[in-house]
Amino acid sequence: MRFSLSFFAVSGRQQVPCFLLSFAALRRQLLLCCLALTFFGLSACADQPVYVASPKIAQPPLTPTPAPPACVGSYHAGQLSGDFAGYPDLEEFVELMVQKHGFEREYLFGLLSQARRKDWTLNYYAQSDQATKRGPTVGGWTSYRAKFLHERHINAGVAFARRHQAPLQRAARMYGVPQEYILGILAVETNFGAFVGKDRVLDALTTLGFDYRRRGEYFRGELESFLLMTRKERMDPARPVGSFAGAMGLGQFMPTSFLKWAVDFNGDGRKDLWDPEDAIGSIANYFVQHGWQPGQAVVTPLHSDGRPVLLKPGYDSRYSLAELRQAGLTPVRPCSSDNALSLLLLRHQRADQYLIGHPNFYTITRYNNSTYYAMAVHELAVTFKKML
């Protein structure tokens, strides 16, 4: 029975083999080990940073850059020809338009090969530059005024105002520019569309841009703007005609001014300065963008005490009221202004006349850098106001 005692053990009321008891104990030890490992493993994991993948942000679909609008006109050439063939500056200009604005090189070669050199324009500017250096001459204002303050311009202005009263009044309401000043600009510039010019703008700007040394850079910039303007407005660039300097339409905007300040005032989807309504709105917008102050004075006459005036006059001069009084110049009517004022000189045939130019006068000179020009516009405006 020794075998039976060694092989079996008493467990409760039953006899269990000893090897089974040993196995059960081993199993308990293994379970305890597994639990310990699991505990320590989880504790170790708790000390580690948990990486959580960032949610992917939806990227907007890439929008392709729109291609520039197609140019109008079937112009194409492999190189420059015509009056401006062999001009290296013009070839550099073409390359600039290709790289900066996306024009086709062959299109510009073909178009600019059609441009014609305007020798008359170059001669005119050479003489004008010399006259500018001499300064205002005795009787200069008398002669200049006579060109515009006459019955033909005044009657044309009254007739134009009656035909286009609605857009003129709308422009005055929207922009705060009195209709008589819009009429004054139209009178001086083109006599209300009677003389918009007969030179192709392409010829004028190419000639002055590449053969007029003193202001060539300015006119090259205008040629750049002209090509952008015609592309945007779907115009054949060889067709528009204007002044010998490249000004266009009833209001004689240069191309850069067109791009910045022309408006579609009749709502037909195009900016057309040869259209009276668009011209009216564009002139009013130009004034506002250059500082026009609704309801404010334009000029104030000055009384001189007879002493020689030593102050330098000009639309771009700046003096205080005190400085003008010290120079012997007194406003003929009350004038209180915190702004610096211009001293204007009008040279009549028999006497000189001094006036104060207020900021609104300077605004008019932004249209044309000339005291006489702005004064002609002002005097025409005063006349139109009395007649309308």
C-alpha positions as CSV (number, residue, x, y, z in Angstrom):
1,M,0.0,0.0,0.0
2,R,3.1,2.3,0.1
3,F,2.8,2.8,-3.6
4,S,-0.8,3.9,-3.1
5,L,0.1,6.3,-0.3
6,S,2.8,8.0,-2.3
7,F,0.8,8.3,-5.5
8,F,-2.4,9.5,-3.9
9,A,-3.0,12.3,-1.4
10,V,-6.1,12.9,0.6
11,S,-8.0,15.9,-0.4
12,G,-11.1,16.3,1.7
13,R,-13.0,13.1,1.3
14,Q,-11.4,12.2,-2.0
15,Q,-8.0,10.8,-2.9
16,V,-6.1,13.0,-5.5
17,P,-3.0,11.9,-7.3
18,C,0.1,13.9,-6.1
19,F,1.3,14.8,-9.6
20,L,-2.0,16.5,-10.1
21,L,-1.5,18.6,-7.0
22,S,2.0,19.6,-8.2
23,F,0.6,20.6,-11.7
24,A,-2.1,22.7,-10.1
25,A,0.4,24.6,-8.0
26,L,2.6,25.2,-11.0
27,R,-0.4,26.6,-12.9
28,R,-1.2,29.0,-10.1
29,Q,2.4,30.2,-10.1
30,L,2.3,30.8,-13.9
31,L,-1.0,32.7,-13.6
32,L,0.5,34.9,-10.9
33,C,3.6,35.6,-13.1
34,C,1.4,36.5,-16.1
35,L,-0.6,38.9,-14.0
36,A,2.5,40.6,-12.6
37,L,4.0,41.0,-16.1
38,T,0.8,42.4,-17.4
39,F,0.6,44.9,-14.5
40,F,4.2,46.1,-14.9
41,G,3.9,46.2,-18.7
42,L,0.8,48.5,-18.5
43,S,2.5,50.7,-16.0
44,A,5.5,51.1,-18.3
45,C,3.2,51.9,-21.2
46,A,1.5,54.5,-19.1
47,D,4.8,56.4,-18.7
48,Q,5.3,56.7,-22.5
49,P,3.8,59.5,-24.7
50,V,0.9,58.2,-26.7
51,Y,1.0,59.1,-30.4
52,V,-2.2,60.1,-31.9
53,A,-2.3,60.7,-35.6
54,S,-3.3,64.2,-36.5
55,P,-6.5,64.3,-38.6
56,K,-5.8,65.1,-42.2
57,I,-6.9,68.6,-43.2
58,A,-8.6,68.6,-46.5
59,Q,-6.7,70.7,-48.9
60,P,-8.6,72.8,-51.4
61,P,-8.2,71.7,-55.0
62,L,-5.6,73.6,-56.8
63,T,-7.1,76.3,-59.1
64,P,-5.1,76.7,-62.3
65,T,-4.0,80.3,-63.0
66,P,-6.4,81.7,-65.6
67,A,-4.8,82.4,-68.9
68,P,-4.7,86.0,-69.9
69,P,-7.4,87.0,-72.4
70,A,-6.6,86.6,-76.0
71,C,-5.4,89.7,-77.9
72,V,-7.5,91.0,-80.8
73,G,-6.0,91.2,-84.3
74,S,-4.2,88.7,-86.4
75,Y,-0.7,90.1,-85.9
76,H,2.2,87.7,-86.2
77,A,5.9,88.1,-87.1
78,G,9.1,86.5,-86.2
79,Q,10.9,89.8,-85.7
80,L,10.4,93.5,-85.8
81,S,10.2,95.3,-89.1
82,G,8.9,98.6,-90.3
83,D,9.8,102.1,-88.9
84,F,11.1,100.6,-85.6
85,A,13.1,97.7,-86.9
86,G,16.4,97.4,-85.2
87,Y,15.4,99.3,-82.0
88,P,17.0,97.2,-79.2
89,D,14.9,99.1,-76.6
90,L,11.7,98.1,-78.3
91,E,12.8,94.5,-78.4
92,E,13.5,94.7,-74.7
93,F,10.0,96.1,-74.2
94,V,8.5,93.2,-76.1
95,E,10.3,90.8,-73.8
96,L,9.0,92.6,-70.8
97,M,5.4,92.3,-72.0
98,V,6.0,88.6,-72.7
99,Q,7.5,87.9,-69.3
100,K,5.4,90.3,-67.1
101,H,2.0,90.1,-68.8
102,G,1.9,86.9,-70.8
103,F,1.7,88.4,-74.3
104,E,2.8,86.3,-77.2
105,R,6.1,87.5,-78.6
106,E,5.2,87.0,-82.2
107,Y,1.9,88.9,-81.7
108,L,3.7,91.9,-80.4
109,F,6.4,91.7,-83.2
110,G,3.6,91.7,-85.7
111,L,1.6,94.5,-84.1
112,L,4.6,96.9,-83.5
113,S,5.9,96.3,-87.0
114,Q,2.7,98.2,-88.0
115,A,3.6,101.2,-85.9
116,R,4.5,104.4,-87.8
117,R,7.0,107.0,-86.6
118,K,5.4,110.4,-86.2
119,D,8.1,113.0,-86.9
120,W,5.7,115.9,-86.6
121,T,5.0,114.9,-83.0
122,L,8.7,114.8,-82.2
123,N,9.2,118.3,-83.7
124,Y,6.3,119.7,-81.8
125,Y,7.6,118.4,-78.5
126,A,11.0,119.8,-79.2
127,Q,9.6,123.3,-79.7
128,S,7.2,122.9,-76.7
129,D,10.1,122.0,-74.4
130,Q,11.9,125.2,-75.4
131,A,8.8,127.3,-74.8
132,T,8.4,125.8,-71.3
133,K,11.8,126.8,-70.3
134,R,11.0,130.5,-71.1
135,G,8.2,130.6,-68.6
136,P,4.9,132.6,-68.9
137,T,5.1,135.6,-71.3
138,V,3.2,138.9,-71.1
139,G,-0.3,138.3,-72.5
140,G,0.1,134.5,-72.3
141,W,-3.1,134.1,-70.3
142,T,-5.0,136.5,-72.6
143,S,-4.1,134.3,-75.6
144,Y,-4.7,131.0,-73.9
145,R,-8.1,132.1,-72.6
146,A,-9.3,133.2,-76.0
147,K,-8.9,129.7,-77.3
148,F,-11.6,128.3,-75.0
149,L,-13.7,131.1,-73.6
150,H,-15.7,131.8,-76.7
151,E,-19.1,131.3,-78.1
152,R,-18.5,128.1,-79.9
153,H,-17.3,126.2,-76.8
154,I,-20.0,127.7,-74.6
155,N,-22.8,126.9,-77.0
156,A,-21.5,123.4,-77.5
157,G,-21.4,122.9,-73.8
158,V,-25.0,124.0,-73.2
159,A,-26.2,121.7,-76.0
160,F,-24.2,118.8,-74.6
161,A,-25.5,119.4,-71.1
162,R,-29.1,119.3,-72.3
163,R,-28.6,116.1,-74.2
164,H,-26.8,114.3,-71.3
165,Q,-28.5,116.0,-68.3
166,A,-29.3,112.7,-66.6
167,P,-25.8,111.2,-66.4
168,L,-24.3,114.6,-65.5
169,Q,-26.7,115.0,-62.6
170,R,-26.1,111.3,-61.6
171,A,-22.3,111.9,-61.6
172,A,-22.7,115.1,-59.5
173,R,-24.7,113.1,-56.9
174,M,-22.4,110.0,-56.9
175,Y,-19.1,111.8,-56.9
176,G,-19.8,115.3,-55.6
177,V,-18.3,117.0,-58.7
178,P,-20.5,119.8,-60.1
179,Q,-21.6,119.1,-63.6
180,E,-20.2,122.5,-64.8
181,Y,-16.6,121.3,-64.0
182,I,-17.1,118.1,-65.9
183,L,-18.3,120.2,-68.8
184,G,-15.3,122.5,-68.4
185,I,-12.9,119.5,-68.9
186,L,-14.9,118.2,-71.9
187,A,-14.8,121.7,-73.5
188,V,-11.1,122.2,-73.2
189,E,-10.1,118.7,-74.1
190,T,-12.2,117.9,-77.2
191,N,-15.0,120.5,-77.4
192,F,-17.4,117.8,-76.4
193,G,-16.1,115.1,-78.8
194,A,-15.7,117.3,-81.8
195,F,-11.9,116.9,-81.8
196,V,-10.9,113.6,-80.2
197,G,-7.7,113.3,-82.3
198,K,-6.8,111.6,-85.5
199,D,-3.5,109.9,-84.7
200,R,-3.4,106.2,-84.0
201,V,-2.6,105.7,-80.3
202,L,-0.2,102.9,-81.2
203,D,1.8,105.2,-83.5
204,A,1.9,108.1,-81.0
205,L,3.0,106.0,-78.0
206,T,5.6,104.0,-79.8
207,T,7.1,107.2,-81.3
208,L,7.3,109.0,-78.0
209,G,8.3,105.9,-76.1
210,F,11.3,105.2,-78.2
211,D,12.3,108.4,-79.9
212,Y,11.5,111.1,-77.4
213,R,14.4,111.0,-75.0
214,R,13.3,113.5,-72.3
215,R,10.1,111.6,-71.5
216,G,10.6,108.3,-73.1
217,E,10.2,106.3,-69.9
218,Y,6.8,107.8,-69.3
219,F,5.5,107.0,-72.7
220,R,6.9,103.5,-72.6
221,G,4.8,103.0,-69.5
222,E,1.8,104.4,-71.3
223,L,2.3,102.0,-74.2
224,E,2.5,99.1,-71.7
225,S,-0.8,100.3,-70.2
226,F,-2.4,100.7,-73.7
227,L,-1.6,97.1,-74.6
228,L,-3.1,95.9,-71.4
229,M,-6.2,98.1,-71.8
230,T,-6.9,97.0,-75.4
231,R,-6.5,93.3,-74.4
232,K,-8.8,93.7,-71.4
233,E,-11.4,95.7,-73.3
234,R,-11.2,93.4,-76.4
235,M,-10.0,96.1,-78.7
236,D,-7.7,95.9,-81.7
237,P,-4.8,98.0,-80.6
238,A,-4.1,99.3,-84.1
239,R,-7.6,100.9,-84.3
240,P,-8.0,103.5,-81.5
241,V,-7.2,107.1,-82.5
242,G,-6.5,110.0,-80.2
243,S,-4.2,112.9,-79.7
244,F,-0.7,113.1,-80.9
245,A,0.4,112.3,-77.3
246,G,-1.8,109.2,-77.1
247,A,-4.7,110.6,-75.1
248,M,-8.1,109.0,-75.8
249,G,-11.8,109.7,-75.9
250,L,-13.9,112.7,-75.0
251,G,-12.0,113.2,-71.8
252,Q,-8.6,112.5,-73.3
253,F,-7.4,109.9,-70.8
254,M,-4.0,108.5,-71.1
255,P,-3.9,104.7,-71.0
256,T,-2.6,104.5,-67.4
257,S,-5.4,106.8,-66.3
258,F,-7.9,104.7,-68.2
259,L,-6.8,101.5,-66.3
260,K,-7.0,103.3,-62.9
261,W,-9.9,105.7,-63.1
262,A,-12.2,105.0,-66.1
263,V,-15.6,103.7,-65.2
264,D,-18.4,101.9,-67.0
265,F,-21.0,104.6,-66.2
266,N,-23.7,103.4,-68.6
267,G,-23.6,99.8,-67.3
268,D,-23.0,98.1,-70.6
269,G,-20.1,96.0,-69.4
270,R,-17.4,98.1,-71.1
271,K,-15.4,101.2,-70.4
272,D,-15.6,103.3,-73.5
273,L,-14.3,106.8,-73.2
274,W,-15.6,107.6,-76.7
275,D,-19.1,107.1,-75.2
276,P,-20.4,110.4,-73.6
277,E,-21.9,108.7,-70.5
278,D,-18.7,106.7,-69.7
279,A,-16.7,109.9,-70.2
280,I,-18.8,111.9,-67.8
281,G,-18.5,109.3,-65.0
282,S,-14.8,108.8,-65.6
283,I,-14.0,112.5,-65.4
284,A,-16.0,112.8,-62.1
285,N,-14.2,109.7,-60.7
286,Y,-10.9,111.1,-61.7
287,F,-11.6,114.3,-59.8
288,V,-12.6,112.5,-56.6
289,Q,-9.6,110.2,-56.8
290,H,-7.3,113.2,-57.0
291,G,-8.7,115.0,-54.0
292,W,-11.8,117.0,-55.1
293,Q,-13.6,118.5,-52.0
294,P,-17.3,119.0,-52.7
295,G,-18.6,122.5,-51.9
296,Q,-15.1,124.0,-51.4
297,A,-13.6,127.0,-53.3
298,V,-11.4,126.7,-56.4
299,V,-9.8,130.1,-56.6
300,T,-9.9,133.4,-54.7
301,P,-8.7,136.6,-56.3
302,L,-6.0,138.6,-54.5
303,H,-5.5,142.4,-54.2
304,S,-2.0,143.7,-54.5
305,D,-0.7,146.7,-52.6
306,G,1.5,147.6,-55.6
307,R,4.8,146.3,-54.3
308,P,6.7,143.8,-56.5
309,V,5.7,140.3,-55.6
310,L,8.8,138.3,-54.7
311,L,7.1,135.0,-54.0
312,K,7.4,132.4,-56.8
313,P,4.0,131.6,-58.3
314,G,2.7,128.3,-59.7
315,Y,0.0,125.7,-59.2
316,D,2.4,123.6,-57.1
317,S,3.6,126.5,-54.9
318,R,2.5,126.5,-51.2
319,Y,2.1,129.5,-49.0
320,S,0.1,130.4,-45.9
321,L,-2.3,133.3,-45.8
322,A,0.2,135.1,-43.5
323,E,3.0,134.7,-46.1
324,L,0.8,136.1,-48.8
325,R,-0.2,139.1,-46.7
326,Q,3.4,139.8,-45.9
327,A,4.1,139.9,-49.6
328,G,1.4,142.6,-50.1
329,L,-1.4,140.2,-51.4
330,T,-4.8,140.2,-49.6
331,P,-7.8,138.1,-50.5
332,V,-10.6,140.2,-52.0
333,R,-13.2,138.2,-50.0
334,P,-13.0,136.4,-46.7
335,C,-10.7,133.3,-47.0
336,S,-10.0,131.1,-44.0
337,S,-8.0,128.0,-44.8
338,D,-5.8,125.7,-42.8
339,N,-4.4,124.3,-46.0
340,A,-1.3,125.5,-47.8
341,L,-2.4,127.6,-50.7
342,S,-1.0,128.1,-54.2
343,L,-0.1,131.5,-55.6
344,L,-1.4,131.8,-59.2
345,L,-0.2,134.3,-61.7
346,L,-2.2,135.1,-64.8
347,R,-0.4,137.3,-67.3
348,H,-2.9,139.5,-69.1
349,Q,-1.9,141.7,-72.1
350,R,-1.8,144.8,-69.9
351,A,-1.5,143.6,-66.3
352,D,-0.7,140.7,-64.1
353,Q,-3.4,139.1,-61.9
354,Y,-2.7,137.1,-58.7
355,L,-5.1,134.6,-57.2
356,I,-5.1,131.9,-54.5
357,G,-5.4,128.4,-55.8
358,H,-7.3,126.2,-53.3
359,P,-6.9,122.4,-53.2
360,N,-9.7,122.0,-55.7
361,F,-7.7,124.0,-58.2
362,Y,-4.7,121.7,-57.7
363,T,-7.1,118.8,-58.4
364,I,-7.9,120.2,-61.8
365,T,-4.2,120.5,-62.5
366,R,-3.9,116.7,-62.0
367,Y,-5.7,116.5,-65.3
368,N,-3.1,118.7,-66.9
369,N,-0.1,120.2,-65.2
370,S,-0.8,123.8,-66.1
371,T,-2.1,126.9,-64.3
372,Y,-3.7,128.2,-67.5
373,Y,-5.4,124.9,-68.3
374,A,-7.0,124.7,-64.8
375,M,-8.0,128.3,-64.9
376,A,-9.7,127.9,-68.3
377,V,-11.6,124.9,-67.0
378,H,-12.7,127.0,-63.9
379,E,-13.8,130.0,-65.9
380,L,-15.8,127.8,-68.3
381,A,-17.4,126.1,-65.3
382,V,-18.5,129.5,-63.9
383,T,-19.9,130.4,-67.3
384,F,-21.8,127.0,-67.7
385,K,-23.2,127.3,-64.2
386,K,-24.8,130.7,-65.0
387,M,-26.3,129.3,-68.2
388,L,-27.7,126.0,-67.0
